[in-house]
Amino acid sequence: MSVKKMSLFQQADPSCGDAGAKTTGPSCGDTVEGSVSGKAKRLALFASAFLSGTAFSGLATGALAQQSGSAAVRLFSSTEVIVSSVVLGALGAALLSSVWLVRQRGNLTAESQEIRSALSDAQQRISKYEALIADKNRRIVVWESGSSKPEFLGQLPVETGAPQSDRDFLAFGRWLRPASAGELDKLIEALRNEARTFDTVVETNRDEILEVQGRVSGGKAFVRFLALNNLRAELAELKIERERLTTSISMFHSLLDAIEQPVWRRDAQGKLTWVNHAYGEAVEASTPEHVIEEGREFLGTIAREKIKATATAASPFHDRVSTVVHGNRTVFDVVDVVVPGGSAGMATDVSEAEAVREELKRTLKSHAETLDHLGTPVAIFDGERRLQFYNQAFVQLWGLTLPFLDSRPDNGELLDKLRSDGKLPEQLNWRSWKDSALSVYRSTETQTDLWHLPNGQTLRVIATAHPQGGATWVFENLTEQVDLETRYNTLVQVQGETIDHLSEGVAVFGPDGRIRLSNPAFRALWGITAEQAKPGTHIKAIEAACAPSYDQPDGWRRFGQMLTTFNDARIPLQGTLELYSGLILDYAAIPLPNAQTMLTFVDTTASARAERALKEKNEALQKADEIKNDFVQHVSYELRSPLTNIIGFTDLLKTPGVGPLNERQAEYIDHISTSSSVLLTIVNDILDLATVDAGIMELQLSEMAIDDLLDDVAMQIADRLHENGVNLAITAQAGLGMIVADEQRLKQILLKLLTNATNFAPEGSTITLNCWRNPKEVYFSVTDKGPGMSEDMLKTVFNRFSANSRGGKRSGAGLGLSIVESFVHLHNGDVVIDSKPGQGTTVTCRIPSGAAVRSIAAE
């Protein structure tokens, strides 16, 4: 503005140097009119300056210049000039403003027309775009910057399953697959927050494929959902399938890398293309890549050639292969699959499984052998309910044939077989009972049942199902248990009745000192009531109730101490109590199992009196026995001397030096000699028995040869055998060895047996003397073919003076076998007689070969 003013002033007086100069001179055109006051000039200049911004500025300036130029011709007053300038300026300004407004209005009208035309074009384009967007194959979601609500454009086909409602559309989890919904939420969040664009495909719950694109433009986020046509849908499906397969392959590679079994893949030429870490460790390679580079093989050449020769696409190779891993021979279960592009295989270490399998076989065999030796019948059925195992006790219980059992019958078939054979209990509804028995295969619990068989046996049947299928049947024979239980209950009842009817008083106390049971005799002996002796009463109360009956307070106190003692070893007590009533009771405190104690009281009043009488009689009998023994010994010794004289003189009369005897005299002399010998034998036997009974017989033990003993006995009995016309056969092995015994008494035993056999043996028969031994004993037996003995005779054959003369050639005193038994017992042996009427008799003596020395025989 100041520049314009400067130019205007310069045009006013171009001859002047500076429009703003204050000095004037003749060069500036000073005239007469130069006397115009400085004030008027200043007003004129002010008016020119005021109008210089308007259209009238030129007029004002021209007028001023004209006024200055023609000052000499016409002189205007400054007031007039100012007023006219103002008026003219105002008119010019108004005119110019009108012109400017008219022009400006025209410009506005033109701009409005252009805006309307552009708006119309924009609306047409928006309609076109909305028509394109409103296609049923796509939908766009637009988000403004910030947290504004989204704007939705277009729709997706109904068959895709996409909701038509805007609110439901963003709930992707309701109409998209979970994996697609989760991935899409993450992509949209990254698009809005980080402006990260994306292109992906998603799957709806109706198996439809949608292409989703995320873009950012003008501060807005756009997500376009596009329903694909056939080709694009197939391409998207292939893409999804490719991603799924890629993920699966990667997952399987990771899985195969994590397992401990070596896995490999080969190409069509058999070269390794991939191995897992377990394969690399097996071949001692640092990484699987080194295995591929170096071509290290896990299996041997023979095994690989076998796999190559036998594996086909239809029949994969599957076998056990042995190879060396880390220096150890290991067995692997190898599976190799052939495919058109090559092959793949995996090896599972079964060395431990083989060892476990062998151990299992041995264990099963051991268990089978154990079960086979059990007395309890056992049968095992497999998962198909067929008989897999049975033991001998099972066969014996049911009496089934081995061919039938070896045919592995079904469990139901086995039950039908047992029922048809009449070995199972009769049932009202066989089918229902059978289904109930076989329900063990469908149950997880053990079933137990009792079978009462027709043959009287009672079985507890225990059926247990196996986790892998099948069941085990155990048949526990409870016949004896039931019988024992029945007998036990009967015994308890009988014992209760017996105890109640005993004449002895019985009371049983527990470890706490309280009475458990008592019988009426106990209460009657002590004069107490059943209430006072009821079960649960303490022994102190029993003692107080029994105290008035006797004057020995220590008795019941001792019983109480025994009942309540803490010592493990309880010593039984026995003794006698005499009551005020005159009764004499023998008591006994007997420890019972379970820390119980039984007290018994026997009324021995009558027996005590009888005992006194018996003692007196016994003393008298003992005195008489002593007198008898003294008499026998005395008579025996007194008879031996006359008999010796008689025998001696009889033998003297038989000698030719005395003189000849007639036939009758010789016969009488023989009878006298024979009778004297028999009488001497009887006297000697009686003396021996008396010595044995008195306990004063001494055995002169010595070591002798058994062969010499048998020879001496045969020589001494020879005359008697010849006299009776009987033969003797000695049966003994040569060199039987030595025996420690009394030689005289042992010979006497054998001679008594042979004499007795000779007396009863038929004429012309043979008597057998048999001898044998074992490391500790020697046996002598004498056998004859005589008439034998009956059972009644055998019972009394060892009794003294019990002679059986029937069938014998001579009758005796009946002391022979009694002496034999006594002498054998003195040697710690025994005698056995085996005889039957008409079948002869055998007498066997057992003598210890190294008997202990006994100086005096027991009675």
C-alpha positions in Angstrom: 0.0 0.0 0.0 2.8 2.3 0.8 4.4 1.5 -2.6 1.2 2.6 -4.4 1.2 5.8 -2.5 4.8 6.4 -3.4 4.0 5.9 -7.2 1.0 8.2 -7.0 3.0 11.0 -5.5 5.7 10.6 -8.0 3.2 10.9 -10.9 1.9 14.1 -9.4 5.1 15.9 -10.0 7.5 14.0 -12.1 9.9 17.0 -12.4 10.6 16.9 -8.7 13.3 14.7 -7.4 11.8 13.1 -4.3 8.1 13.3 -3.7 8.8 13.5 -0.1 11.4 16.3 -0.3 10.6 19.3 1.9 12.9 21.8 0.2 11.5 23.8 -2.8 13.2 25.9 -5.3 12.8 27.5 -8.7 13.3 24.2 -10.4 10.1 22.9 -8.9 8.0 25.5 -10.7 7.6 28.1 -7.9 5.0 30.8 -9.1 3.1 33.6 -7.6 0.7 31.1 -6.4 3.4 29.6 -4.3 2.0 31.6 -1.6 -0.6 29.0 -1.1 -0.3 28.0 2.4 1.4 24.8 3.4 -1.8 23.8 5.1 -3.8 23.6 1.9 -1.1 21.6 0.2 -1.1 19.2 3.0 -4.9 18.7 2.8 -4.6 18.2 -1.0 -1.9 15.6 -0.5 -4.0 13.9 2.2 -7.0 13.7 -0.2 -4.9 12.3 -2.9 -3.4 9.8 -0.5 -6.9 8.9 0.7 -8.3 8.4 -2.8 -5.2 6.7 -4.0 -6.6 3.3 -3.1 -9.8 3.8 -5.1 -10.8 4.4 -8.7 -11.0 8.1 -8.1 -7.4 8.4 -7.1 -6.3 9.2 -10.6 -8.9 11.9 -10.9 -7.9 13.4 -7.6 -4.3 13.3 -8.5 -5.0 14.8 -11.9 -7.0 17.6 -10.4 -4.4 18.3 -8.0 -1.8 18.3 -10.7 -4.0 20.5 -12.8 -4.5 22.7 -10.0 -0.8 23.0 -9.4 -0.1 23.3 -13.1 -2.6 26.0 -13.8 -2.2 28.0 -10.6 -1.4 30.9 -12.6 -4.7 30.8 -14.6 -7.3 29.8 -12.1 -7.1 29.5 -8.5 -9.4 27.0 -6.5 -9.7 27.0 -2.9 -8.4 24.1 -1.0 -11.8 23.4 0.5 -13.4 23.0 -2.8 -10.7 20.7 -4.0 -11.0 18.5 -1.0 -14.8 18.3 -1.1 -14.9 17.6 -4.8 -12.2 14.9 -4.4 -14.1 13.3 -1.6 -17.3 13.2 -3.6 -15.7 12.0 -6.7 -13.8 9.3 -4.7 -17.0 8.1 -3.0 -18.8 7.9 -6.3 -15.9 6.1 -7.9 -15.6 3.7 -5.0 -19.3 2.9 -5.2 -19.1 2.3 -8.9 -16.1 0.1 -8.6 -17.6 -1.9 -5.8 -20.7 -2.5 -7.9 -18.7 -3.6 -10.8 -16.6 -5.9 -8.5 -19.7 -7.4 -6.9 -21.3 -8.0 -10.3 -18.1 -9.7 -11.5 -17.8 -11.7 -8.2 -21.4 -12.9 -8.4 -20.7 -14.2 -11.9 -17.7 -16.0 -10.7 -19.6 -17.6 -7.8 -22.4 -18.7 -10.2 -19.8 -20.3 -12.5 -18.1 -22.0 -9.5 -21.5 -23.2 -8.2 -22.3 -24.7 -11.6 -18.9 -26.5 -11.6 -19.5 -27.8 -8.1 -22.9 -29.1 -9.0 -21.6 -30.8 -12.0 -18.7 -32.4 -10.0 -21.1 -33.5 -7.3 -23.4 -35.1 -9.9 -20.4 -36.9 -11.4 -19.3 -38.0 -7.9 -22.8 -39.3 -7.0 -22.9 -41.2 -10.3 -19.5 -42.7 -9.5 -20.6 -43.6 -5.9 -23.7 -45.2 -7.2 -21.6 -47.2 -9.7 -19.2 -48.2 -7.0 -22.0 -49.1 -4.6 -23.6 -51.2 -7.3 -20.3 -53.0 -7.8 -19.7 -53.4 -4.0 -23.3 -54.5 -3.5 -22.5 -57.7 -5.4 -23.5 -60.8 -3.5 -20.0 -62.2 -3.8 -18.2 -59.8 -1.6 -18.5 -57.8 1.6 -16.2 -55.0 2.9 -15.7 -53.9 6.5 -14.3 -50.4 6.9 -12.8 -49.0 10.2 -12.1 -45.3 10.7 -9.0 -44.4 12.7 -9.6 -44.7 16.4 -12.3 -46.9 18.0 -15.2 -45.9 15.7 -17.8 -48.4 14.7 -17.1 -50.3 11.5 -19.0 -49.7 8.3 -20.3 -52.6 6.2 -20.7 -52.7 2.5 -22.1 -55.6 0.4 -23.2 -59.1 1.4 -21.9 -62.6 1.0 -23.9 -65.5 -0.5 -26.2 -67.2 2.0 -24.7 -70.6 1.2 -21.4 -69.6 2.7 -23.0 -69.4 6.1 -21.9 -65.8 6.7 -24.4 -63.9 8.8 -26.4 -61.1 7.1 -26.5 -59.0 10.3 -23.6 -56.6 10.8 -23.3 -57.4 14.5 -23.2 -61.1 13.9 -20.8 -60.9 11.0 -17.8 -59.9 13.1 -18.4 -62.8 15.5 -16.1 -65.0 13.3 -16.1 -67.9 15.8 -19.8 -68.5 15.1 -19.6 -69.1 11.4 -15.9 -69.8 10.6 -13.7 -72.8 11.5 -11.9 -72.2 14.8 -8.5 -72.2 13.2 -9.6 -69.7 10.5 -11.5 -67.5 13.1 -8.5 -67.3 15.4 -6.1 -66.5 12.6 -8.4 -63.8 11.1 -8.8 -62.1 14.4 -5.1 -61.8 14.7 -4.7 -60.5 11.2 -7.4 -57.8 11.6 -5.9 -56.7 14.9 -2.5 -56.3 13.2 -4.1 -54.4 10.3 -5.8 -51.9 12.5 -3.0 -51.4 15.0 0.1 -51.8 12.8 -1.3 -51.1 9.3 -0.1 -54.6 8.3 -1.9 -55.8 5.2 -2.7 -59.4 4.5 -4.1 -61.8 2.0 -5.5 -65.1 3.3 -8.3 -67.7 2.8 -10.6 -68.9 5.5 -13.1 -71.8 5.8 -16.6 -71.5 7.0 -18.5 -74.1 9.0 -20.3 -75.0 5.8 -16.9 -75.9 4.2 -17.0 -72.8 1.9 -13.8 -71.0 1.0 -13.5 -67.2 1.3 -10.7 -65.0 0.3 -10.0 -62.2 2.7 -7.8 -59.1 1.9 -6.8 -56.4 4.4 -5.7 -53.0 3.2 -5.1 -49.5 4.7 -5.9 -46.3 2.8 -6.5 -42.7 3.8 -6.3 -43.6 7.5 -8.9 -46.3 7.1 -8.7 -50.0 7.4 -10.5 -52.1 4.8 -11.1 -55.8 5.0 -12.7 -57.4 2.0 -14.4 -60.8 2.1 -14.7 -62.4 -1.3 -16.7 -65.6 -2.2 -14.6 -67.3 -4.7 -15.8 -68.9 -8.0 -15.1 -72.4 -8.9 -11.5 -72.1 -10.2 -10.5 -69.7 -7.5 -12.2 -71.8 -4.9 -10.4 -74.9 -6.0 -7.1 -72.9 -6.0 -7.9 -71.7 -2.5 -8.7 -75.3 -1.4 -5.5 -76.5 -2.9 -3.7 -73.8 -1.1 -5.3 -74.7 2.2 -4.6 -78.4 1.5 -1.0 -77.6 0.6 -0.6 -75.6 3.8 -2.3 -78.5 5.8 0.0 -81.0 4.1 3.0 -78.9 4.7 2.1 -78.5 8.3 1.4 -82.2 8.7 4.7 -83.1 7.1 6.5 -80.7 9.3 4.7 -82.0 12.3 5.4 -85.6 11.4 9.1 -84.8 10.9 9.2 -83.2 14.3 7.4 -86.1 15.8 9.7 -88.6 14.1 12.7 -86.6 15.2 11.5 -86.8 18.8 10.9 -90.6 19.0 13.6 -93.1 20.0 13.1 -95.4 17.0 15.3 -94.9 13.9 13.3 -93.7 10.9 14.5 -93.2 7.3 13.3 -92.4 3.8 14.9 -93.4 0.6 14.5 -92.3 -3.0 13.8 -94.6 -5.9 17.5 -95.6 -6.2 17.6 -96.6 -2.6 19.7 -93.6 -1.4 18.9 -92.1 1.9 17.1 -88.7 1.6 16.0 -88.1 5.2 16.7 -89.7 8.6 15.7 -88.7 12.2 18.0 -88.0 15.1 17.5 -91.6 16.5 18.9 -92.9 13.2 21.9 -90.6 13.5 22.6 -91.7 17.1 22.3 -95.3 16.1 25.0 -94.9 13.4 27.0 -92.6 15.6 26.7 -89.5 13.4 26.8 -86.0 14.8 23.7 -84.8 12.8 21.2 -86.4 10.5 22.6 -84.3 7.7 26.0 -86.0 8.1 24.2 -89.3 7.7 22.8 -88.2 4.4 26.1 -86.8 3.2 28.2 -89.9 4.2 25.5 -92.4 3.4 25.8 -94.3 6.7 23.6 -97.4 6.8 21.8 -98.6 9.9 21.1 -102.1 8.6 23.6 -104.5 7.2 23.9 -105.3 3.5 22.1 -108.6 3.7 19.2 -107.1 5.6 18.9 -104.3 3.0 19.0 -106.7 0.1 16.4 -108.8 1.8 14.1 -105.7 2.3 14.7 -104.7 -1.4 13.9 -108.1 -2.6 10.8 -108.8 -0.5 9.1 -105.4 0.0 6.5 -104.3 -2.5 3.8 -101.6 -2.6 1.1 -104.1 -1.8 3.1 -106.0 0.9 5.4 -104.0 3.1 8.4 -105.6 4.7 7.9 -106.5 8.4 10.4 -108.7 10.2 12.9 -108.9 13.0 16.4 -107.9 12.0 19.6 -108.1 14.0 22.2 -105.4 13.8 25.0 -103.8 15.8 24.3 -100.5 17.6 27.0 -98.9 19.8 28.9 -102.1 19.8 26.1 -104.3 21.0 24.1 -106.8 19.0 20.5 -105.5 19.0 17.2 -107.0 17.6 14.9 -104.5 15.8 11.4 -104.9 14.5 11.8 -103.3 11.0 8.9 -102.1 8.9 9.7 -100.8 5.4 7.0 -99.4 3.1 7.5 -99.0 -0.7 5.9 -96.1 -2.5 6.3 -94.9 -6.1 8.9 -92.3 -5.2 11.0 -94.5 -3.0 10.5 -96.2 0.4 10.4 -95.4 4.1 11.1 -97.5 7.1 11.3 -97.5 10.9 13.1 -99.8 13.3 11.8 -100.5 16.9 14.3 -101.9 19.4 12.7 -105.1 20.6 15.7 -106.6 22.4 14.2 -105.8 25.8 10.8 -106.9 24.6 12.3 -110.2 23.4 13.9 -110.6 26.8 10.7 -109.8 28.5 8.8 -112.1 26.2 11.2 -114.9 26.9 11.0 -114.2 30.6 7.2 -114.1 30.3 7.2 -117.5 28.6 9.4 -118.9 31.4 7.1 -117.3 34.0 4.0 -118.6 32.3 5.6 -122.0 32.1 6.6 -121.9 35.7 3.1 -120.7 36.7 1.6 -123.4 34.6 3.8 -126.0 36.3 2.9 -124.5 39.7 -0.8 -124.5 38.9 -0.6 -128.0 37.6 0.8 -129.2 40.9 -1.9 -127.4 42.9 -4.6 -129.3 44.6 -7.1 -126.6 43.7 -8.7 -127.0 40.2 -7.9 -124.1 37.9 -9.1 -123.4 34.3 -8.2 -120.4 32.2 -10.2 -119.3 29.2 -9.0 -116.8 26.5 -10.7 -113.8 25.0 -12.8 -116.0 22.8 -14.0 -118.0 25.9 -12.1 -121.1 24.8 -10.2 -123.2 27.3 -6.6 -122.2 27.3 -5.2 -123.9 30.4 -6.3 -126.5 32.9 -4.4 -128.4 35.7 -4.6 -132.0 36.8 -6.8 -131.2 39.7 -9.4 -129.8 37.2 -9.3 -133.0 35.2 -9.7 -135.1 38.4 -12.6 -132.9 39.7 -14.7 -133.2 36.6 -13.5 -136.5 35.2 -13.3 -135.1 31.6 -11.3 -136.8 28.9 -8.1 -135.2 27.7 -9.1 -135.2 24.0 -12.1 -133.1 24.8 -10.1 -130.7 26.9 -7.4 -130.4 24.3 -10.0 -129.5 21.7 -10.2 -126.1 23.5 -14.0 -126.2 24.1 -16.0 -123.0 24.6 -16.9 -122.1 28.2 -20.6 -122.5 27.5 -19.9 -125.8 25.7 -18.0 -127.0 28.8 -20.9 -126.1 31.1 -23.3 -128.0 28.8 -21.0 -131.0 28.8 -20.9 -131.1 32.6 -24.6 -130.7 32.8 -25.3 -133.5 30.4 -22.9 -135.7 32.4 -24.9 -134.9 35.5 -22.0 -133.2 37.3 -23.5 -129.8 37.8 -26.3 -128.8 40.3 -29.8 -129.0 38.8 -31.3 -125.5 38.1 -34.9 -124.5 37.5 -33.8 -122.2 34.6 -30.7 -123.6 33.1 -30.3 -120.9 30.5 -30.6 -118.0 33.0 -28.2 -119.7 35.3 -25.7 -120.3 32.5 -25.9 -116.7 31.3 -25.4 -115.5 34.9 -22.3 -117.7 35.2 -20.9 -116.5 31.9 -21.5 -112.8 32.7 -18.0 -112.7 34.3 -16.7 -111.9 30.8 -18.7 -108.7 30.8 -18.0 -107.8 34.4 -15.0 -106.0 35.9 -15.6 -107.6 39.4 -14.7 -111.0 40.6 -17.7 -113.3 40.9 -18.1 -115.9 43.6 -20.7 -118.6 43.9 -21.3 -121.9 45.7 -22.1 -125.0 43.7 -23.6 -128.0 45.5 -22.8 -130.9 43.2 -24.9 -134.0 42.9 -22.1 -136.2 44.3 -22.2 -134.3 47.6 -19.3 -132.0 47.0 -19.5 -128.3 47.7 -17.4 -126.0 45.5 -16.7 -122.3 45.9 -16.4 -121.1 42.3 -14.3 -117.9 41.9 -14.4 -116.4 38.3 -12.1 -113.4 37.5 -12.1 -111.6 34.2 -8.8 -110.7 32.6 -8.2 -107.1 31.5 -7.1 -108.3 28.0 -10.1 -110.6 27.7 -10.8 -114.1 29.0 -11.3 -115.3 32.6 -9.8 -117.6 35.2 -12.1 -120.1 37.0 -10.9 -121.5 40.4 -12.9 -124.3 41.9 -12.2 -124.5 45.7 -13.5 -127.7 47.2 -15.3 -126.7 50.4 -16.6 -130.2 51.1 -14.2 -130.9 53.9 -14.5 -127.3 55.2 -18.3 -127.5 55.3 -18.0 -130.9 56.8 -15.5 -129.7 59.4 -17.7 -126.6 60.1 -20.7 -128.8 60.6 -18.8 -131.2 62.8 -17.3 -128.2 64.7 -20.8 -126.8 65.3 -22.0 -130.2 66.3 -18.9 -130.6 68.5 -19.5 -127.3 70.1 -23.0 -128.2 70.9 -22.0 -131.7 72.1 -19.2 -130.2 74.2 -21.7 -127.7 75.7 -24.1 -130.4 76.5 -21.3 -132.6 77.7 -19.8 -129.9 79.9 -23.3 -129.2 81.3 -23.8 -132.9 82.2 -20.3 -133.5 83.5 -20.0 -134.4 87.2 -16.8 -132.3 87.3 -17.1 -128.6 87.9 -15.8 -126.6 84.9 -15.3 -122.8 84.7 -13.6 -120.9 81.9 -12.2 -117.4 82.5 -11.0 -114.9 79.9 -7.7 -112.9 80.0 -9.5 -110.1 81.8 -10.3 -112.4 84.7 -14.1 -112.6 83.9 -15.9 -115.9 83.7 -17.0 -117.0 80.2 -18.9 -120.2 81.0 -19.5 -122.6 83.9 -21.5 -125.8 84.2 -24.1 -126.8 86.9 -21.6 -129.1 88.6 -19.2 -126.1 89.3 -22.0 -124.2 90.9 -23.2 -127.2 92.9 -19.8 -128.0 94.3 -19.2 -124.5 95.5 -22.8 -123.8 96.5 -23.3 -120.7 94.3 -26.2 -119.7 92.1 -26.3 -119.2 88.4 -26.7 -115.5 88.9 -23.5 -115.3 90.9 -21.6 -117.2 88.2 -23.2 -115.6 85.1 -20.8 -114.8 82.2 -18.9 -111.5 82.7 -18.6 -111.9 86.5 -15.1 -111.1 87.7 -13.1 -113.8 89.5 -13.0 -111.5 92.6 -16.8 -111.8 92.9 -16.5 -115.6 92.4 -13.9 -115.8 95.1 -16.1 -113.8 97.5 -19.0 -116.1 96.7 -17.0 -119.3 97.3 -15.1 -118.1 100.4 -17.6 -119.4 103.0 -17.2 -123.0 101.7 -13.5 -123.5 102.5 -10.7 -122.4 104.8 -7.9 -122.0 102.2 -8.1 -118.4 101.0 -4.9 -118.7 99.0 -6.6 -121.1 96.5 -8.8 -118.7 94.6 -6.2 -115.9 95.0 -3.7 -118.1 93.2 -6.3 -118.7 90.5 -6.8 -114.9 90.1 -3.0 -114.4 89.9 -2.7 -117.0 87.2 -5.6 -115.5 85.1 -4.3 -111.9 85.2 -0.5 -112.5 85.0 1.4 -110.9 82.2 3.9 -113.7 81.8 4.0 -115.5 78.5 4.6 -118.8 80.1 1.6 -119.8 82.3 2.3 -122.8 84.5 -0.7 -125.1 85.1 -1.8 -125.5 88.7 -3.0 -128.7 90.4 -3.9 -129.4 93.9 -6.6 -130.5 96.4 -9.1 -128.5 98.4 -11.1 -129.8 101.3 -14.3 -128.0 102.0 -16.2 -127.4 105.3 -18.8 -129.8 104.0 -16.3 -132.6 103.9 -15.9 -132.7 100.2 -12.5 -133.2 98.8 -11.9 -131.5 95.5 -9.1 -132.0 93.1 -8.6 -128.8 91.2 -6.6 -128.0 88.0 -6.0 -124.6 86.4 -5.2 -125.3 82.8 -4.1 -122.5 80.3 -6.1 -122.4 77.1 -5.5 -120.7 73.8 -6.2 -117.0 73.5 -5.0 -116.4 77.1 -8.0 -118.1 78.5 -7.9 -120.4 81.6 -10.0 -123.4 82.5 -10.6 -124.4 86.2 -11.8 -127.9 86.8 -13.0 -129.3 90.2 -13.5 -133.0 90.7 -15.2 -134.5 93.7 -12.7 -137.1 94.9 -14.3 -137.7 98.3 -15.3 -141.3 97.4 -12.1 -141.9 95.4 -10.0 -140.7 98.2 -11.5 -143.2 100.4 -11.2 -145.9 97.8 -7.6 -144.9 97.2 -6.8 -145.5 100.8 -8.3 -149.0 100.6 -6.5 -149.6 97.3 -3.2 -148.5 98.8 -3.6 -151.0 101.6 -4.5 -153.7 99.1 -1.6 -152.8 96.9 0.8 -152.9 99.8 -0.6 -156.4 100.6 -0.2 -157.5 96.9 3.3 -156.2 96.7 4.1 -158.1 99.9 2.6 -161.3 98.4 4.5 -160.8 95.2 7.7 -160.5 97.0 6.9 -163.7 98.9 6.0 -165.4 95.6 9.3 -164.3 94.0 11.2 -165.4 97.0 9.4 -168.7 97.0 10.0 -169.3 93.3 13.7 -168.5 93.6 14.1 -170.6 96.6 12.1 -173.5 95.2 13.9 -173.2 91.9 17.4 -173.3 93.5 16.3 -176.1 95.8 14.9 -178.2 92.9 17.9 -177.7 90.7 20.2 -179.8 92.9 18.0 -182.9 93.2 17.3 -182.7 89.5 21.0 -182.5 88.7 21.6 -185.6 90.9 18.8 -187.5 89.2 20.1 -186.7 85.7 23.6 -187.6 86.8 22.7 -190.9 88.2 20.4 -191.6 85.2 23.3 -191.1 82.9 25.5 -193.2 85.2 23.0 -196.1 85.0 23.2 -195.9 81.2 26.9 -196.6 81.2 28.1 -200.2 80.7 30.3 -200.1 83.8 27.3 -200.2 86.2 25.9 -203.3 84.7 23.6 -204.5 82.1 19.9 -203.4 82.2 17.0 -205.3 80.7 14.9 -203.7 78.0 12.2 -202.4 80.4 14.8 -201.0 82.8 16.5 -199.2 79.9 13.2 -197.8 78.8 12.4 -196.5 82.3 15.9 -195.0 82.5 15.3 -193.1 79.2 11.9 -191.8 80.5 13.5 -190.7 83.7 16.3 -188.9 81.8 13.9 -187.2 79.5 11.5 -186.1 82.2 14.4 -184.8 84.3 15.8 -182.7 81.4 12.3 -181.3 80.8 11.9 -180.5 84.5 15.3 -178.9 84.6 14.5 -176.8 81.6 11.2 -175.6 83.2 13.1 -174.8 86.5 15.7 -172.8 84.5 13.0 -170.9 82.7 11.1 -170.1 85.8 14.3 -169.0 87.4 15.1 -166.7 84.4 11.6 -165.2 84.4 11.9 -164.6 88.2 15.2 -162.9 87.6 13.7 -160.7 84.9 10.7 -159.8 87.0 13.0 -158.9 89.9 15.0 -156.7 87.6 18.3 -158.2 88.5 19.1 -160.0 85.3 22.3 -158.8 83.8 23.2 -159.1 80.1 26.7 -160.0 79.3 27.1 -158.0 76.1 29.9 -158.9 73.8 30.7 -158.7 70.1 30.1 -161.9 68.2 30.0 -163.1 64.6 26.5 -163.8 63.4 27.7 -166.7 61.2 29.3 -168.5 64.2 26.1 -167.9 66.2 23.9 -169.6 63.5 26.3 -172.5 63.3 26.3 -173.1 67.1 22.5 -172.9 67.2 22.2 -175.4 64.3 24.5 -177.9 66.1 22.7 -177.7 69.4 19.2 -178.2 67.9 20.4 -181.0 65.6 19.4 -183.9 68.0 16.0 -182.4 68.6 15.4 -182.1 64.8 16.6 -185.7 64.2 14.4 -186.9 67.0 11.3 -185.2 65.5 12.2 -186.0 61.8 12.3 -182.3 60.8 14.9 -180.6 58.6 16.4 -177.2 59.2 17.2 -174.7 56.4 19.3 -171.6 57.3 18.9 -168.7 54.9 21.5 -166.0 55.4 24.1 -164.2 53.4 27.7 -165.0 54.0 29.6 -162.4 56.1 26.7 -160.8 57.9 29.2 -159.2 60.2 29.2 -158.7 64.0 26.5 -158.1 66.6 26.7 -156.7 70.1 24.5 -158.9 72.4 24.4 -161.4 75.2 25.6 -164.6 73.4 24.0 -167.0 75.8 20.6 -165.2 75.8 20.6 -164.8 72.1 21.3 -168.5 71.6 18.6 -169.2 74.1 16.1 -167.1 72.0 16.9 -168.9 68.8 16.8 -172.4 70.5 13.4 -171.6 72.1 12.0 -170.6 68.7 13.5 -173.6 66.9 12.3 -175.9 69.6 8.8 -174.5 69.5 8.8 -174.8 65.7 10.1 -178.4 65.9 7.4 -179.3 68.2 4.6 -178.1 65.8 6.3 -178.8 62.4 5.0 -181.9 60.5 7.4 -184.8 60.3 9.5 -184.6 57.1 8.9 -180.8 56.8 11.6 -178.1 56.8 12.0 -175.4 59.3 13.5 -172.2 58.0 15.9 -170.0 60.0 16.3 -166.7 58.1 18.7 -163.9 59.1 19.3 -160.5 57.5 20.3 -157.1 58.6 20.5 -153.4 57.9 23.0 -150.8 59.2 21.4 -150.6 62.6 19.4 -153.9 63.2 19.6 -157.6 62.7 16.5 -159.7 62.1 16.0 -163.4 62.9 12.9 -165.3 61.8 11.8 -168.9 62.3 9.2 -170.3 59.9 7.4 -173.7 60.3 4.6 -175.3 58.3 2.6 -176.3 61.3 -1.1 -175.9 62.0 -0.7 -172.2 62.7 -2.6 -170.1 65.3 -5.9 -168.3 65.3 -6.5 -164.6 66.2 -7.5 -165.5 69.8 -4.4 -167.6 70.3 -2.2 -164.8 69.0 -3.5 -162.5 71.7 -2.3 -164.8 74.5 0.7 -166.4 72.9 3.2 -164.4 75.0 1.3 -165.1 78.3 3.1 -167.2 80.8 1.9 -170.8 81.3 -0.2 -170.4 78.2 0.5 -173.7 76.4 -1.2 -174.9 73.2 -0.6 -178.6 72.9 -2.9 -179.1 70.0 -0.9 -180.2 67.0 2.3 -180.3 69.0 4.4 -183.4 69.6 5.2 -182.4 73.2 3.4 -180.2 75.7 5.3 -177.7 77.7 4.8 -175.2 80.5 4.1 -172.4 78.0 7.1 -170.3 79.0 9.2 -170.5 75.8 7.7 -167.5 73.9 7.4 -165.5 77.1 11.1 -166.0 77.7 11.9 -165.1 74.1 9.9 -161.8 74.4 11.6 -160.9 77.7 15.1 -161.5 76.4 14.4 -159.7 73.1 13.1 -156.7 75.1 16.2 -156.7 77.2 18.1 -156.2 74.0 15.8 -153.2 73.1 14.2 -155.3 70.3 10.8 -156.6 69.6 9.0 -159.8 68.5 6.4 -160.2 65.8 4.3 -163.3 65.1 2.6 -163.9 61.8 0.4 -166.9 61.8 -2.8 -168.1 60.3 -4.7 -171.4 60.8 -3.4 -174.0 58.4 -0.6 -171.8 57.0 2.2 -172.2 59.5 3.8 -169.7 61.8 6.6 -167.1 61.4 8.2 -165.5 64.4 10.5 -162.5 63.7 12.9 -161.0 66.2 14.5 -157.6 65.7 17.8 -157.1 67.6 19.7 -153.8 67.4 23.2 -154.6 66.1 24.9 -152.0 68.4 22.7 -152.0 71.5 23.7 -149.9 74.4 25.1 -151.7 77.3 22.6 -152.4 80.0 23.8 -154.0 83.2 20.4 -154.6 84.7 17.2 -155.3 82.8 14.1 -153.2 83.5 11.0 -154.8 84.8 
